[in-house]
């Protein structure tokens, strides 16, 4: 017989004091730290505890007794449910303060290294409709709120298209309007959803893994070009041709209309054939006259305008004079490498994913850049003493790893290469702080520049420049 779980209490009239990791807020009750989502510093709230440990607890706000001076009205009707934009209730200027503090805390608490005064964070000009890429899931069992379930109403049609509910892979929130991408994205998603309902196209069953309409990706470039990639869960030719034809007829502004048939158990399409139904198999972004081709499987920063600010800041940090050999690690599709190539002598980009390197070579070719080279492979296997002897010891190294940061072996390889300057671009200040601490004996930090790529979220990019100690 299982022991009945003890009911945790409601804490009344608690003051939210700060923000924490993952977009949560902090309250302190006696000797315990309580983490809650969707709180604003200064709020006086009641908190229902959901989980309790010796020194901390997690809970959710049941009532706001006195709202904070920092609290504003969220614009999105789906706020608190879809799991995105967790800081919509906080003014943007205060969000930037919190992100700058996040960078400082990581360097002090995790890195434990010396660093200069942090540069003022570069905020995003657009705080709504800033994403160039959105992905949606179709479901035949859209999520119902507690109020809907209690109402007694019978929902015969549970089809919907939107985002997965956090922590529940098989529950999808039907989205009416998302403010992260310009409204064309909303119109395309809504059209497909209504077309599917009207024409009897089955929506995907996430548990049974059956259904025609599975996922949708919409990319809208700053150049105005639009890519729509529809993923079908069944190879139903009649349904596929019908929907793709309707999209082409109703949205002539789509410049790259593509689809893929995915009958696998997961949503990844890296190993699947993508069919171009109409238009080009790619769209193009542009920065300072440079063009970057983006295919359906390509990686590109999802905030186009702010990516330009990030790359400008990284290039400035590199301090290029035109004579440097630059190594660009984790080069991806070569965006940074191409962007700095005009201000240095030569750039060598290294990336683990062969398909990304193929894209990088195309991007260099279409821009007429003849001072770039790209190599695919595991960083620690490619960047060897033999490689450096053949290609030259770098003057500047630009590093832009994934959120997990760098493997310790890669850090050792970088230190063995001993570039005069390292520009470390990171989307995770915590792992960045960990990595720079490993290089602290050899390098000193002389620049810290945060950049906000994702307004209304807790995520922040950060640029650190390190120079060889004398």
C-alpha distance (Angstrom), angle and dihedral (degrees) to the residues before:
residue distance angle dihedral
X1 . . .
X2 3.82 . .
X3 3.78 120.3 .
X4 3.79 114.5 -110.1
X5 3.77 110.8 -111.3
X6 3.79 113.6 -113.4
X7 3.80 113.7 -114.2
X8 3.80 110.8 -117.7
X9 3.81 118.6 -134.7
X10 3.80 134.3 -110.3
X11 3.81 112.8 -116.3
X12 3.80 110.9 -144.8
X13 3.80 130.7 -149.5
X14 3.80 95.5 4.6
X15 3.81 119.8 166.5
X16 3.80 118.8 -134.7
X17 3.81 106.5 -133.9
X18 3.81 108.3 179.3
X19 3.79 148.3 -10.6
X20 3.79 123.8 -99.1
X21 3.79 141.9 -171.4
X22 3.80 121.6 -50.1
X23 3.79 91.8 26.3
X24 3.79 95.0 -69.4
X25 3.80 127.1 137.0
X26 3.81 128.4 -129.5
X27 3.78 132.1 -130.1
X28 3.80 126.4 176.1
X29 3.78 120.8 -143.8
X30 3.81 114.3 -179.2
X31 3.83 104.6 -54.2
X32 3.78 95.0 -19.1
X33 3.81 131.1 94.7
X34 3.81 113.9 -144.4
X35 3.81 121.3 -159.1
X36 3.82 118.6 -156.0
X37 3.82 133.3 168.3
X38 3.79 124.0 -123.3
X39 3.79 97.2 21.3
X40 3.81 125.6 134.6
X41 3.81 123.9 -149.3
X42 3.80 106.9 -97.3
X43 3.81 95.7 30.6
X44 3.80 115.0 133.5
X45 3.81 105.4 -148.7
X46 3.77 148.2 159.3
X47 3.81 112.5 -116.8
X48 3.79 127.2 -158.7
X49 3.81 108.5 -151.8
X50 3.81 114.5 -131.5
X51 3.78 99.3 174.8
X52 3.80 132.2 15.7
X53 3.78 133.9 -166.7
X54 3.80 131.6 169.8
X55 3.80 98.2 -85.7
X56 3.80 104.1 15.8
X57 3.77 143.5 28.2
X58 3.80 139.0 -165.0
X59 3.76 125.1 -140.4
X60 3.77 147.1 141.2
X61 3.79 133.7 -110.6
X62 3.80 114.1 -103.3
X63 3.81 97.5 176.7
X64 3.79 137.6 10.4
X65 3.81 105.5 -141.1
X66 3.80 95.2 178.4
X67 3.82 121.5 7.9
X68 3.79 120.2 -133.6
X69 3.79 122.1 -109.1
X70 3.81 85.2 -120.0
X71 3.81 94.7 56.6
X72 3.83 118.0 107.4
X73 3.80 132.9 176.2
X74 3.84 111.8 -89.3
X75 3.80 114.6 -125.3
X76 3.82 96.5 -145.4
X77 3.80 123.0 83.4
X78 3.82 89.1 -151.2
X79 3.82 95.0 56.0
X80 3.85 113.4 138.4
X81 3.82 92.0 14.5
X82 3.81 108.5 64.0
X83 3.82 93.2 47.5
X84 3.80 96.5 -128.0
X85 3.84 130.4 105.1
X86 3.82 92.1 27.9
X87 3.83 92.6 174.7
X88 3.81 98.7 53.4
X89 3.81 88.5 114.2
X90 3.82 91.4 60.2
X91 3.85 123.5 75.8
X92 3.78 113.4 -106.5
X93 3.80 95.9 -120.1
X94 3.80 89.1 55.5
X95 3.81 90.6 47.2
X96 3.81 87.9 57.7
X97 3.81 91.2 51.5
X98 3.81 89.8 52.2
X99 3.80 92.3 49.4
X100 3.79 92.6 49.3
X101 3.80 88.8 50.9
X102 3.81 89.6 49.7
X103 3.82 90.1 58.5
X104 3.82 91.9 47.4
X105 3.80 92.8 48.1
X106 3.81 92.4 50.3
X107 3.80 93.2 52.2
X108 3.80 92.4 46.2
X109 3.80 100.5 39.6
X110 3.82 102.6 32.5
X111 3.80 104.6 20.3
X112 3.79 97.0 37.2
X113 3.80 87.8 -165.1
X114 3.77 134.2 133.0
X115 3.78 115.4 -101.5
X116 3.82 136.4 167.4
X117 3.79 125.8 -110.6
X118 3.78 107.7 -59.7
X119 3.81 115.3 -110.9
X120 3.80 116.1 -117.1
X121 3.79 109.3 -86.1
X122 3.81 115.6 -102.4
X123 3.79 105.4 -122.7
X124 3.78 126.3 -151.1
X125 3.81 116.8 -101.0
X126 3.80 89.6 -146.8
X127 3.79 116.3 47.9
X128 3.82 94.1 175.5
X129 3.82 130.0 43.3
X130 3.81 90.0 16.6
X131 3.82 100.9 130.3
X132 3.80 119.8 97.0
X133 3.81 92.9 -166.9
X134 3.81 131.8 49.5
X135 3.80 129.9 171.5
X136 3.80 125.6 -160.0
X137 3.80 135.1 -173.2
X138 3.80 125.8 -142.4
X139 3.80 117.6 -142.3
X140 3.79 136.7 -179.4
X141 3.81 89.4 -151.0
X142 3.76 106.9 49.6
X143 3.78 116.7 -169.8
X144 3.81 117.4 -90.1
X145 3.78 121.4 -152.5
X146 3.80 121.6 -124.4
X147 3.80 88.8 -108.3
X148 3.82 91.5 53.5
X149 3.79 92.3 49.1
X150 3.83 92.0 49.0
X151 3.81 92.9 47.7
X152 3.80 93.4 77.3
X153 3.79 90.5 -131.9
X154 3.80 115.3 144.1
X155 3.81 112.4 -128.1
X156 3.79 102.7 -158.4
X157 3.81 92.9 172.2
X158 3.80 110.9 51.5
X159 3.82 95.5 166.8
X160 3.78 117.1 130.9
X161 3.79 146.8 147.1
X162 3.77 126.3 -136.8
X163 3.79 143.3 78.6
X164 3.78 133.3 -23.4
X165 3.79 113.8 -103.2
X166 3.85 107.2 -113.9
X167 3.78 111.1 -94.0
X168 3.82 94.5 9.8
X169 3.81 115.3 87.7
X170 3.81 93.6 -175.1
X171 3.81 97.7 49.5
X172 3.81 119.5 84.0
X173 3.79 125.2 -171.7
X174 3.81 111.1 -137.8
X175 3.81 105.8 -127.9
X176 3.79 120.8 -144.6
X177 3.79 96.5 179.8
X178 3.79 132.5 -1.8
X179 3.80 118.3 -162.9
X180 3.81 96.0 -161.5
X181 3.81 95.7 85.1
X182 3.77 131.0 35.7
X183 3.80 114.7 -85.5
X184 3.82 95.5 -97.3
X185 3.80 86.3 76.7
X186 3.80 91.5 55.1
X187 3.80 91.7 48.9
X188 3.81 93.2 50.7
X189 3.81 93.8 47.5
X190 3.82 92.5 46.7
X191 3.80 91.6 47.6
X192 3.82 93.0 53.3
X193 3.81 91.3 46.6
X194 3.80 93.9 50.7
X195 3.81 92.9 41.4
X196 3.80 89.4 53.2
X197 3.79 92.3 49.8
X198 3.81 94.2 45.7
X199 3.79 95.1 46.5
X200 3.78 99.7 42.0
X201 3.81 97.0 -111.3
X202 3.79 109.1 160.9
X203 3.80 117.7 -118.5
X204 3.80 116.2 -135.2
X205 3.80 119.9 -85.8
X206 3.80 103.5 -143.2
X207 3.78 94.3 -160.1
X208 3.79 99.2 38.3
X209 3.84 91.2 39.0
X210 3.79 93.7 -138.7
X211 3.78 133.0 119.1
X212 3.80 139.9 87.8
X213 3.83 104.2 -112.7
X214 3.82 107.0 60.3
X215 3.82 116.6 151.0
X216 3.80 139.4 -12.7
X217 3.80 131.6 -153.2
X218 3.80 121.4 -167.1
X219 3.80 121.7 -172.0
X220 3.80 121.0 -174.2
X221 3.80 113.6 -175.4
X222 3.79 125.8 -151.9
X223 3.83 85.7 -114.8
X224 3.81 88.9 64.6
X225 3.79 95.0 -109.1
X226 3.82 115.3 137.4
X227 3.80 130.0 -152.9
X228 3.80 122.3 -167.0
X229 3.79 118.6 -172.4
X230 3.80 115.7 -174.0
X231 3.80 118.8 -164.9
X232 3.81 116.9 -154.4
X233 3.80 121.4 -159.4
X234 3.80 93.3 -154.8
X235 3.80 131.5 39.4
X236 3.81 92.7 -120.4
X237 3.80 102.0 155.5
X238 3.79 95.9 -170.1
X239 3.82 92.7 51.6
X240 3.80 93.1 43.7
X241 3.81 94.7 49.7
X242 3.79 91.4 44.4
X243 3.81 96.0 52.5
X244 3.81 96.5 39.6
X245 3.80 90.4 49.8
X246 3.79 91.2 49.9
X247 3.83 91.0 50.1
X248 3.80 91.4 50.1
X249 3.81 91.8 49.4
X250 3.80 97.0 45.0
X251 3.82 99.5 39.1
X252 3.82 108.7 40.2
X253 3.82 87.8 163.1
X254 3.83 90.0 74.1
X255 3.81 105.5 104.9
X256 3.81 97.0 -176.3
X257 3.82 116.3 34.6
X258 3.80 112.7 178.5
X259 3.77 141.9 159.4
X260 3.79 141.1 -166.4
X261 3.81 132.0 -162.2
X262 3.81 109.2 -134.6
X263 3.80 117.4 -177.8
X264 3.83 93.8 159.0
X265 3.79 125.6 113.5
X266 3.82 92.2 -108.1
X267 3.80 136.0 49.5
X268 3.82 97.9 -120.1
X269 3.80 115.1 120.2
X270 3.81 101.1 -175.7
X271 3.80 92.0 110.6
X272 3.81 96.6 40.1
X273 3.81 132.2 91.7
X274 3.79 114.0 -108.6
X275 3.80 115.0 -150.9
X276 3.80 120.6 -149.6
X277 3.81 105.7 -140.2
X278 3.80 96.9 179.6
X279 3.79 137.1 -4.4
X280 3.81 127.1 5.8
X281 3.83 125.1 -20.5
X282 3.81 88.9 -124.1
X283 3.78 144.3 30.1
X284 3.79 126.7 -137.9
X285 3.78 134.1 -127.0
X286 3.79 121.8 -163.8
X287 3.81 134.8 -148.8
X288 3.79 123.9 173.7
X289 3.79 90.1 -21.5
X290 3.81 93.1 -49.7
X291 3.79 114.9 124.1
X292 3.79 123.2 -146.8
X293 3.78 120.4 -164.5
X294 3.79 115.1 -142.7
X295 3.78 119.5 -164.0
X296 3.80 126.3 -170.0
X297 3.82 90.7 -91.7
X298 3.81 97.7 39.3
X299 3.78 125.1 113.5
X300 3.79 117.8 -130.4
X301 3.79 130.3 159.9
X302 3.81 106.0 -89.4
X303 3.82 95.3 -137.3
X304 3.81 103.0 62.0
X305 3.81 99.1 -173.9
X306 3.79 94.0 44.4
X307 3.81 91.8 45.1
X308 3.80 86.0 63.4
X309 3.82 90.0 54.2
X310 3.81 90.6 47.6
X311 3.79 93.6 50.6
X312 3.80 92.5 45.7
X313 3.79 89.9 52.7
X314 3.82 91.5 47.9
X315 3.80 91.7 48.5
X316 3.78 91.1 48.9
X317 3.80 90.4 49.6
X318 3.81 89.8 52.6
X319 3.82 89.4 62.9
X320 3.79 94.4 -147.3
X321 3.81 120.7 -169.7
X322 3.80 100.2 179.2
X323 3.80 97.3 -96.2
X324 3.81 102.1 78.6
X325 3.78 131.8 111.8
X326 3.81 105.1 -139.5
X327 3.78 127.0 -162.5
X328 3.81 113.4 -158.0
X329 3.82 108.9 -161.3
X330 3.80 120.1 -161.0
X331 3.80 85.7 15.4
X332 3.81 94.3 171.0
X333 3.80 107.7 -172.9
X334 3.80 90.2 -8.1
X335 3.80 97.3 -101.4
X336 3.81 96.9 141.1
X337 3.81 92.5 37.7
X338 3.81 91.7 54.8
X339 3.80 91.5 42.1
X340 3.83 94.1 56.7
X341 3.81 97.0 35.3
X342 3.80 94.8 92.0
X343 3.80 91.5 59.1
X344 3.80 100.6 47.1
X345 3.80 138.4 51.3
X346 3.81 99.0 -114.5
X347 3.82 139.4 -8.5
X348 3.78 127.8 -152.9
X349 3.80 116.1 -166.9
X350 3.81 123.2 -162.4
X351 3.80 124.9 -169.5
X352 3.81 135.7 164.6
X353 3.83 96.5 -137.3
X354 3.85 112.9 77.3
X355 3.83 92.9 -158.5
X356 3.81 90.2 56.3
X357 3.80 90.9 51.2
X358 3.82 89.3 51.3
X359 3.83 87.7 54.5
X360 3.82 90.5 47.4
X361 3.79 91.9 54.5
X362 3.82 90.4 49.6
X363 3.82 91.0 49.9
X364 3.80 91.3 51.2
X365 3.81 91.4 47.3
X366 3.81 97.6 49.4
X367 3.81 89.3 49.9
X368 3.81 93.5 48.8
X369 3.80 93.5 -120.0
X370 3.80 108.9 159.9
X371 3.81 97.4 171.2
X372 3.81 97.2 71.3
X373 3.81 133.0 92.1
X374 3.79 127.9 -176.9
X375 3.80 130.9 -160.2
X376 3.80 131.2 -173.8
X377 3.79 124.6 -145.5
X378 3.77 146.4 81.0
X379 3.81 107.9 -45.2
X380 3.80 96.0 -127.4
X381 3.82 90.8 48.6
X382 3.81 96.7 46.7
X383 3.80 100.8 38.3
X384 3.80 97.9 64.7
X385 3.80 132.1 141.5
X386 3.80 87.5 -102.3
X387 3.81 90.9 54.3
X388 3.81 91.1 49.0
X389 3.80 92.0 46.9
X390 3.80 89.6 53.1
X391 3.82 98.8 42.6
X392 3.79 102.7 27.9
X393 3.79 135.8 -100.8
X394 3.82 109.5 -76.0
X395 3.78 121.6 -114.8
X396 3.80 91.1 -161.9
X397 3.76 129.9 21.8
X398 3.82 121.6 -162.0
X399 3.81 114.9 -162.2
X400 3.82 124.5 -169.1
X401 3.82 107.3 166.4
X402 3.83 128.3 173.5
X403 3.82 121.4 -90.6
X404 3.80 92.6 -81.7
X405 3.79 89.9 63.8
X406 3.80 123.5 -144.8
X407 3.77 131.3 -29.2
X408 3.79 111.8 -114.9
X409 3.81 89.8 -117.1
X410 3.81 89.7 58.3
X411 3.80 90.4 51.3
X412 3.82 88.8 54.2
X413 3.81 90.9 50.2
X414 3.81 91.0 50.5
X415 3.80 91.6 50.7
X416 3.79 90.1 48.6
X417 3.82 88.9 53.5
X418 3.84 87.5 53.2
X419 3.83 101.8 -162.3
X420 3.80 114.6 -169.7
X421 3.81 91.1 -123.5
X422 3.77 133.6 24.0
X423 3.80 122.1 -163.7
X424 3.80 108.1 -163.5
X425 3.82 114.4 -164.9
X426 3.80 113.3 -170.0
X427 3.79 139.5 176.5
X428 3.83 90.0 -162.3
X429 3.84 117.0 54.2
X430 3.82 90.9 -169.1
X431 3.80 96.8 60.5
X432 3.80 89.8 37.3
X433 3.81 90.0 56.2
X434 3.81 90.1 48.9
X435 3.82 91.3 51.8
X436 3.81 97.4 46.4
X437 3.80 88.9 50.6
X438 3.81 88.2 60.5
X439 3.83 89.0 55.8
X440 3.80 96.4 41.8
X441 3.82 96.1 104.6
X442 3.78 91.1 57.3
X443 3.82 102.7 29.8
X444 3.77 135.9 41.6
X445 3.82 125.0 -152.0
X446 3.80 113.7 -121.0
X447 3.82 101.5 163.9
X448 3.79 135.4 37.2
X449 3.82 116.5 -179.4
X450 3.83 120.3 172.6
X451 3.81 118.8 -159.1
X452 3.80 124.7 -167.0
X453 3.79 111.5 -137.7
X454 3.81 99.0 162.4
X455 3.83 117.2 45.7
X456 3.82 116.6 -158.5
X457 3.81 91.3 26.4
X458 3.81 131.0 88.7
X459 3.81 91.9 -121.7
X460 3.80 118.8 114.7
X461 3.80 134.3 176.6
X462 3.78 119.0 -140.5
X463 3.79 134.4 -165.2
X464 3.80 119.9 -154.3
X465 3.80 123.3 -175.9
X466 3.78 117.8 -157.1
X467 3.80 127.4 -172.8
X468 3.78 130.5 -163.9
X469 3.78 113.3 -91.6
X470 3.79 114.2 -117.1
